[in-house]
Amino acid sequence: MPFGEVYGPNLTILQEWSDEEIENAIRYGIHPTGEPLLPPMPYEAYAGMADADMEAIIAYLRSLEPVENEVPAALLVDNLTRADIRSVPDLAELPTDPILGPAEDATPEELGEYLVRNVATCIKCHGSLNEDGTLDVEGPLVAQAIIYTDFGEVDGMPTITQQALSAWSTEDLVNYIGYREGGRVFFMPMHAYRYMTDADLEAIAAFLKSDANAE
Ligand code: HEC
């Protein structure tokens, strides 16, 4: 990252965090100490995750056997502090209304949009940015983000709007995103997406090809 090196923390040792603390970390990027979690964590996307999905994630995290693995602290350049990089919302002002997610009778397009924006974090790489550089959760899928990797900055990720994907069939998208035919795809989190169900992948394809995803 331009501000230093950031490591993903060990998530098997959250036993002492309350459900609310885990949720606030995932949704709003707030550590229980009150410090901000840094931008590689796509909390903006997860702010809109349905409560039921959030509860399932917390239950899963709690079910993990603690694994000993010391992760280095973030190394920030120029004496920056976390607060210099990002400010967190006030705990007292966090939204309290239930977040329901797609309705039981949601269309595949609606389900797909929810998965793309709030669950599978496709928008982290293929989405757009607000003026202040934060993720625009509602924005078009025109790939404005820059992703920082061990081997440098990666920008110019593909735009995945309806127009950009006009030559792709639903089956092409399901096979590619769900890694159904193996092969090699640079950078996509295939190790995770290969376990998505066909129904979820078809919903994602339906959204990607729909007018709701037009540029
Ligand atoms: C970590 C970043 C990252 C995430 C997250 C990610 N992608 Fe990608 N995606 C890429 C990159 C990079 C490529 C180009 C791969 C290449 O050129 O080999 C790509 C390629 C694609 C393509 C092919 C487009 C083309 O024109 O070649 C589609 C479709 C796609 N991604 C959809 C998705 C969807 C849907 C999700 C969420 C389920 C997703 N991606 C999540 C980085 C990402």
Residues whose N, C-alpha, C, O or C-beta is under 5 A from the ligand:
A	BS01	HEC	A120 T121 C122 C125 M157 P158 T159 I160 I177 V185 F186 F187 M188 P189
